Amino acid sequence: MTLQISVIGTNYLGATHAAGMAEFGHDVIGVDIDPDRVKTLNSGQSHIFEVGLEPLLAKHTATGRLRFTTDYAEIADWADVHFLALGTPSGPGGAADLSQLHSAIDSLAPLLTKPCLVVGKSTVPVGTALALEARLREKAPIGDGVEVAWNPEFLREAYAVEDTLRPDRLVFGTHSKEALATLEEIYEIPITDRTPVVRCDIATAELIKVAANSFLATKISFINAMAQMCQAAGGDVTLLADAIGFDKRIGREFLNAGLGFGGGCLPKDIAALAVRADELGVGVLSEFIHAVEAINDGQRLELAELAIDQAGGDVTGKRIAVLGAAFKPGTDDTRNSPALTVADHLHARGADVRIYDPQARLAPREGFTQVASVEQALLGAEVVLHLTEWPEFRQLNPEKLGELVKSKIIIDGRLKLHAPSWRNAGWKLVQIGRASTI
């Protein structure tokens, strides 16, 4: 059955979710306060780089099944279901800033005159959903005719469309059979395709997302701590990860040593969980998360200091080439990018930093020069840093690039380069946690 669905907020999550709902056969209106973004989306174009998103937008805006607006009045009595897909960035002290959610509720609620379901997609502290429901019922003419459910997103940037259309699980946090039935109707296609469904209370649904992100962050920080141990002891962290990854209780995914995690989700979500844990008196969880964060932050500093050491202990006035600015390949997102943190540290120590990334575009900033090619980045460089694992970097020709640099030193911060090829071309290739192969 075709439902009429609104999606409030149209950035990474909202734009992808709106297009996915249209692909599932529903009529969809996306709402955003940014008129330029709305204009771009209505033209079938994407304002972000996300694999597969633009063709999906073009397909459904062309048929009229999907459109975008800045006017809440267009969706209030039109939609059966309103999805909240708004950002919850870090606020003071790491707590989640819920101002976008509150603003959306305050704009929507006074216009609601028929029963409807409001479904949260955003990552929020546990307890948020029920507070939003109370706020909606207080401000909406329909009062208790508004119900809130929570359906957290599990999108990976660069795979957001795939994760929307073919999710690895669906979580439905509800407190009524009617809301549950509506969610099952919305997601009929993936449910028919045997996607696992977790049906639970709302508090559990809110916690599932932050628990997943915290566990992933923990795996990444653990293997990076082991990388430092391997570095000190003369071991190989990649072989170590392969070996423990064969254990089905552990698994190999997210055991890739390197620069650690970044982006717009994991860092702010685990910080918010730590704050909420403290508020609820669960100090052991807060302490655990802070340890994970400390390892992640330390890994970036470790790599920057390694670059300084390889440059002779002083990078003042020396050119450093940085390959990668996005926090991961397949996206242009530079939020909390480990690569940029390293570049910032090197600039603060006096380096002339040149950065190349295939997709990310940096705003002008002191100390960085963004260039248009790998060759421009490497020209005259004394140290090269591989910091975002774009596939094209693994295909570089070390022989040709060696003619451009001042010193053939490359630090593989993602442990993805083919070490023998670089070493055979006369390069000194350094990888944290692989001391035995340096």
C-alpha positions in Angstrom: 0.0 0.0 0.0 1.3 3.5 -0.9 1.6 5.8 2.1 2.1 9.6 2.1 5.3 10.2 3.9 7.2 13.4 4.9 10.9 13.5 5.8 11.9 16.5 7.8 15.6 17.3 7.3 17.3 16.5 4.0 21.0 16.3 4.6 22.9 12.9 4.4 20.2 11.0 6.3 17.1 12.8 5.2 17.8 13.0 1.4 18.8 9.4 1.3 15.8 8.3 3.4 13.4 10.3 1.3 14.7 8.8 -1.9 14.5 5.3 -0.4 10.9 5.7 0.7 10.0 6.7 -2.8 11.8 3.7 -4.2 9.7 1.6 -1.8 6.6 2.9 -3.6 5.5 5.7 -1.2 4.7 9.3 -2.1 7.2 11.5 -0.3 7.8 15.2 0.5 11.1 16.2 2.0 11.2 19.4 4.1 14.1 21.6 4.8 14.6 25.2 5.9 17.4 25.7 3.3 15.7 26.9 0.0 18.9 26.4 -2.1 19.1 22.8 -0.9 15.4 22.3 -1.7 15.8 23.7 -5.2 18.8 21.4 -5.9 16.9 18.3 -4.7 13.8 19.2 -6.7 16.0 19.3 -9.8 16.9 15.7 -9.1 20.5 16.6 -8.1 22.2 15.9 -4.8 24.0 18.6 -2.7 26.3 15.9 -1.3 28.5 13.2 -2.8 26.9 9.8 -2.0 27.2 6.8 -4.3 23.9 6.1 -6.1 21.9 8.9 -4.5 21.6 11.3 -7.4 20.2 8.7 -9.9 17.6 7.8 -7.3 16.6 11.4 -6.7 16.4 12.0 -10.5 14.2 8.9 -11.0 11.6 9.8 -8.4 11.5 13.6 -8.8 10.9 13.1 -12.5 7.8 11.0 -11.8 6.5 13.4 -9.1 6.6 10.7 -6.4 9.3 12.7 -4.6 9.5 16.4 -4.1 10.9 18.9 -1.6 9.6 22.0 0.1 10.4 24.6 2.8 6.7 24.8 3.8 5.5 22.7 6.8 1.9 23.5 5.9 2.3 21.3 2.8 3.0 18.2 4.9 1.0 18.7 8.1 -2.4 17.2 7.0 -1.1 15.5 3.9 1.3 12.9 5.4 0.3 9.8 7.2 3.8 9.5 8.7 6.4 12.2 9.5 10.0 11.1 9.7 12.5 13.2 11.7 15.9 13.0 10.0 17.6 16.0 11.6 21.2 16.4 12.9 22.0 16.0 16.5 25.6 17.5 16.6 27.7 17.7 19.7 26.8 20.5 22.1 28.6 21.8 25.2 30.5 19.1 26.9 29.7 16.5 24.2 26.0 16.4 25.0 23.7 16.0 21.9 22.4 19.3 20.6 18.7 18.6 20.0 17.8 22.1 18.8 17.1 21.0 15.3 14.6 18.4 16.5 12.9 20.9 18.8 12.7 23.5 16.1 11.1 21.0 13.7 8.6 19.8 16.3 7.7 23.4 17.1 7.1 24.1 13.4 5.1 21.0 12.7 3.0 20.5 15.9 0.7 23.6 15.6 -0.4 22.4 12.1 -1.3 18.8 13.0 -5.1 18.4 13.0 -5.4 14.7 12.1 -4.0 11.6 13.8 -0.4 10.8 12.6 2.7 8.9 13.5 6.0 10.8 14.0 9.0 8.5 13.5 12.5 9.4 14.7 15.5 8.5 12.6 18.0 10.7 14.3 20.5 9.4 16.8 19.4 10.8 20.2 20.0 10.3 24.0 17.7 7.7 25.5 14.6 9.4 26.8 14.4 11.9 23.9 11.5 10.3 22.1 9.0 10.4 24.9 10.0 14.0 25.6 9.3 14.9 22.0 6.0 13.1 22.1 4.9 15.1 25.1 6.0 18.3 23.3 4.0 17.3 20.2 0.9 16.5 22.1 1.1 19.7 24.1 1.4 21.9 21.0 -0.7 20.0 18.4 -4.5 20.7 17.9 -5.0 16.9 17.6 -3.3 16.4 21.0 -3.0 12.7 21.9 -3.7 11.8 18.2 0.0 12.2 17.6 2.2 9.2 18.5 6.0 8.9 18.4 8.0 5.8 17.4 11.7 5.4 16.9 13.3 3.8 13.9 17.1 4.5 14.1 19.2 4.7 11.0 22.3 2.5 10.4 23.7 4.2 7.3 27.3 4.1 6.4 28.5 7.1 4.4 29.5 6.0 0.9 27.0 3.1 1.3 23.9 5.0 2.4 21.7 4.1 -0.5 22.5 0.4 -0.3 21.9 0.5 3.5 18.6 2.2 3.0 17.3 -0.1 0.3 18.8 -3.3 1.6 19.3 -2.8 5.4 21.1 -5.4 7.5 18.4 -4.9 10.2 15.4 -2.8 11.0 14.6 -1.6 14.5 11.0 -0.5 15.4 10.7 1.1 18.8 7.0 1.6 19.5 4.4 1.5 22.3 1.4 0.6 20.2 0.4 -2.2 17.8 -1.0 0.4 15.4 2.4 2.2 15.2 4.2 -1.1 14.7 1.8 -2.1 11.9 2.4 1.2 10.1 6.2 0.7 10.3 5.8 -2.8 8.9 3.7 -1.4 6.1 6.3 1.3 5.2 9.1 -1.3 5.1 7.1 -4.1 3.5 9.7 -4.6 0.7 12.8 -5.2 2.8 10.8 -7.2 5.3 9.5 -9.4 2.5 13.2 -9.8 1.5 13.8 -11.3 4.9 15.5 -8.3 6.5 15.7 -9.1 10.3 13.3 -6.9 12.3 13.8 -6.0 16.0 10.5 -5.0 17.6 11.1 -3.3 20.9 10.3 -0.5 23.3 11.3 3.0 22.4 14.1 3.3 25.0 15.8 0.2 23.6 15.5 1.5 20.1 17.2 4.7 21.1 20.0 2.8 22.8 20.6 0.3 19.9 22.1 2.9 17.6 24.5 4.4 20.1 25.5 1.0 21.3 26.3 -0.2 17.8 28.4 2.9 17.1 30.2 2.6 20.5 31.0 -1.0 19.9 32.4 -0.2 16.4 34.5 2.6 17.9 35.8 0.2 20.5 37.0 -2.3 18.0 38.8 0.4 16.1 40.5 1.8 19.1 41.4 -1.7 20.4 43.3 -2.6 17.2 45.0 0.8 17.1 46.2 0.2 20.7 47.5 -3.1 19.6 49.2 -1.4 16.6 51.2 0.7 19.1 52.0 -2.5 21.0 53.2 -4.2 17.8 55.2 -1.1 17.0 57.0 -1.2 20.3 57.5 -5.0 20.3 58.4 -5.5 16.7 55.2 -7.2 15.6 52.8 -7.0 12.7 49.3 -5.7 13.6 47.8 -6.7 10.2 48.7 -10.4 10.7 47.5 -10.1 14.3 44.1 -8.7 13.2 43.8 -11.5 10.6 44.5 -14.1 13.2 42.1 -12.9 15.9 39.5 -12.1 13.2 39.1 -15.8 12.4 37.5 -16.2 15.8 33.8 -16.0 15.0 33.2 -14.3 18.4 35.4 -11.4 17.2 35.2 -11.1 13.4 37.7 -9.3 11.1 35.5 -6.2 10.3 36.6 -2.9 11.9 39.9 -4.4 13.0 41.9 -2.3 10.5 44.6 -0.4 12.3 45.3 3.1 11.1 44.3 6.6 11.9 41.1 5.7 13.7 37.5 6.8 13.3 36.1 10.2 12.4 33.1 11.6 10.5 29.9 13.2 11.6 28.5 10.2 13.5 30.7 8.0 15.6 32.6 10.7 17.5 29.6 12.8 18.4 27.4 9.8 19.1 29.7 8.1 21.6 30.4 11.4 23.3 26.7 12.0 23.8 26.3 8.4 25.2 29.0 9.2 27.7 27.2 12.3 28.8 23.9 10.5 29.1 25.5 7.6 31.0 26.9 10.1 33.6 23.4 11.7 33.9 21.9 8.3 34.6 24.7 7.3 37.0 26.3 4.7 34.8 29.9 6.0 35.3 31.5 2.7 34.2 30.2 3.2 30.7 31.2 6.8 30.6 34.8 5.9 31.7 35.0 3.2 29.1 33.9 5.5 26.3 36.4 8.2 27.3 39.2 5.5 27.1 38.1 4.7 23.5 38.1 8.4 22.6 41.6 8.9 24.1 43.1 6.1 22.0 41.5 7.5 18.9 42.8 11.0 19.5 46.2 9.7 20.4 46.5 7.7 17.2 46.3 10.9 15.1 48.9 12.6 17.2 51.1 9.4 17.0 51.0 9.6 13.2 51.8 13.3 13.1 54.8 12.8 15.4 55.9 9.9 13.2 55.9 12.2 10.2 58.0 14.8 12.1 60.4 12.1 13.1 60.8 10.9 9.5 61.4 14.5 8.5 64.4 14.6 10.8 62.7 15.9 13.9 61.6 19.3 12.5 59.1 20.1 9.8 59.5 23.9 9.9 59.3 25.1 6.3 59.2 21.6 4.9 56.7 20.5 2.4 54.4 17.6 3.6 52.1 16.0 1.1 48.8 14.7 2.4 46.8 12.2 0.3 43.2 12.4 1.5 41.0 14.9 3.3 37.7 13.1 3.6 37.3 11.1 6.8 36.8 7.9 4.7 36.7 7.0 1.0 33.5 7.3 -1.0 32.4 10.5 0.5 33.3 14.2 0.4 32.6 14.6 4.2 35.5 16.1 6.1 33.8 16.4 9.5 36.1 15.2 12.2 38.5 14.0 9.6 41.6 12.2 11.0 43.5 13.3 7.9 42.8 17.0 8.6 43.7 16.6 12.3 47.1 15.3 11.4 47.5 18.1 8.8 46.5 20.7 11.4 49.1 19.3 13.8 51.9 19.4 11.2 50.9 23.0 10.2 51.1 24.0 13.8 54.7 22.7 13.9 55.6 24.8 10.9 55.1 22.5 7.9 54.0 23.6 4.4 51.0 21.2 4.0 49.6 20.3 0.6 46.5 18.2 0.4 44.8 16.3 -2.4 41.5 14.5 -2.2 39.4 13.1 -5.2 36.1 14.5 -3.8 36.4 16.6 -0.7 36.6 20.4 -1.2 38.1 22.3 1.7 37.2 25.9 2.6 40.2 28.1 2.5 42.2 27.7 5.7 45.5 29.0 6.9 48.4 26.6 6.4 46.8 24.3 3.9 47.1 24.4 0.1 44.5 22.1 -1.6 45.8 21.0 -5.0 44.1 19.4 -7.9 46.2 16.3 -8.4 48.5 13.8 -6.6 51.4 15.1 -8.6 50.9 18.7 -7.4 50.7 17.5 -3.9 54.0 15.5 -4.1 56.1 18.0 -6.0 59.0 18.8 -3.7 57.6 16.9 -0.7 59.9 15.7 2.0 57.3 13.3 3.5 54.2 11.9 2.0 51.2 10.8 4.1 48.5 8.4 2.9 45.6 9.3 5.2 42.4 8.4 3.3 42.2 5.0 1.6 40.8 6.1 -1.8 41.2 3.2 -4.3 43.1 5.5 -6.7 45.9 5.9 -4.1 46.6 2.1 -4.1 47.0 2.3 -7.9 49.7 5.0 -7.9 53.0 4.4 -9.7 55.8 4.7 -7.1 58.5 4.9 -9.8 57.0 8.0 -11.4 56.1 9.7 -8.2 59.6 9.2 -6.9 60.8 11.7 -9.5 58.6 14.5 -8.0 59.5 14.4 -4.3 62.5 15.7 -2.5 62.7 12.6 -0.2 61.2 9.2 -0.9 59.5 8.8 2.4 55.8 7.7 2.6 53.8 7.0 5.8 50.9 4.7 5.1 48.4 5.8 7.8 45.8 3.3 6.5 48.0 0.3 6.0 46.5 -0.2 2.5 49.5 0.4 0.2 51.3 -2.5 -1.5 54.5 -2.2 0.5 56.8 -4.3 -1.8 56.0 -2.1 -4.8 56.9 1.1 -3.0 60.1 -0.3 -1.4 61.2 -1.8 -4.7 60.9 1.7 -6.2 63.3 3.0 -3.5 60.8 4.5 -1.1 61.0 4.2 2.6 57.4 3.1 3.5 56.4 3.3 7.2 53.3 1.7 8.6 52.3 2.1 12.3 52.1 -1.3 13.9 54.2 -3.1 11.3 57.6 -2.5 12.8 58.8 -5.9 11.7 58.4 -5.0 8.0 59.9 -1.4 8.1 
